[in-house]
């Protein structure tokens, strides 16, 4: 098998894998899971983002 033949087959296989991944990502049965993940990011109440007692965000524990 020559190098050009191997390269052609490799390109086709990689292209096919990419198409399969795209199709799998957009399957209707995955929609609810992706929607739940997207909502969890928005609804996340992280204590890192809350203001401290002085009304300013504290970026680190060291007062530099």
TIPA-310619 format. One line per field, with one value per residue (C-alpha): residue in three letters; x, y, z. Coordinates in Angstrom, 2 decimals. Example, Ala and Ser with C-alpha at 12.3 -4.5 7.8 and 13.67 -1.06 7.14 Angstrom:
// residues 2
code: [ALA_SER]
X: [12.30_13.67]
Y: [-4.50_-1.06]
Z: [7.80_7.14]
***
This chain:
// residues 64
code: [UNK_UNK_UNK_UNK_UNK_UNK_UNK_UNK_UNK_UNK_UNK_UNK_UNK_UNK_UNK_UNK_UNK_UNK_UNK_UNK_UNK_UNK_UNK_UNK_UNK_UNK_UNK_UNK_UNK_UNK_UNK_UNK_UNK_UNK_UNK_UNK_UNK_UNK_UNK_UNK_UNK_UNK_UNK_UNK_UNK_UNK_UNK_UNK_UNK_UNK_UNK_UNK_UNK_UNK_UNK_UNK_UNK_UNK_UNK_UNK_UNK_UNK_UNK_UNK]
X: [0.00_1.49_1.63_-1.02_-3.46_-2.88_-3.39_-6.64_-8.03_-6.90_-8.66_-11.88_-11.81_-11.21_-13.93_-16.35_-15.56_-16.17_-19.54_-20.53_-19.60_-21.64_-24.65_-24.37_-24.20_-27.42_-29.49_-32.89_-32.48_-29.48_-31.39_-32.70_-29.26_-27.63_-30.41_-29.96_-26.20_-26.71_-29.18_-26.89_-24.16_-26.53_-28.13_-24.80_-24.56_-20.86_-19.52_-16.47_-18.54_-20.38_-19.32_-17.52_-18.55_-16.90_-18.96_-16.02_-15.07_-12.11_-9.78_-7.40_-6.85_-3.70_-4.27_-1.64]
Y: [0.00_3.30_6.42_8.16_5.27_5.21_8.98_8.74_5.99_7.79_10.97_9.07_7.34_10.58_12.34_9.51_9.69_13.45_12.98_10.29_12.51_15.41_13.15_11.69_15.16_16.26_13.15_14.11_11.73_13.80_17.12_16.85_16.03_18.96_21.33_20.23_20.80_24.26_25.25_24.04_26.40_29.39_28.38_27.75_29.88_29.81_31.46_32.59_35.19_36.67_40.00_40.04_42.15_45.33_45.26_44.48_41.22_39.57_38.27_36.43_35.67_37.82_41.55_42.72]
Z: [0.00_-1.05_1.04_-1.02_-0.57_3.17_3.38_1.41_3.65_6.80_5.62_4.94_8.33_10.23_8.23_9.01_12.73_12.75_11.02_13.56_16.51_15.09_14.49_18.00_19.57_17.88_18.57_20.00_22.96_24.19_24.19_27.77_29.14_27.33_28.45_32.07_31.85_30.31_33.03_35.80_34.63_34.76_38.07_39.84_43.00_43.57_46.73_44.75_42.93_45.91_47.34_50.65_53.67_52.38_49.20_46.91_45.29_46.93_44.25_46.54_50.19_50.24_50.69_48.26]
***
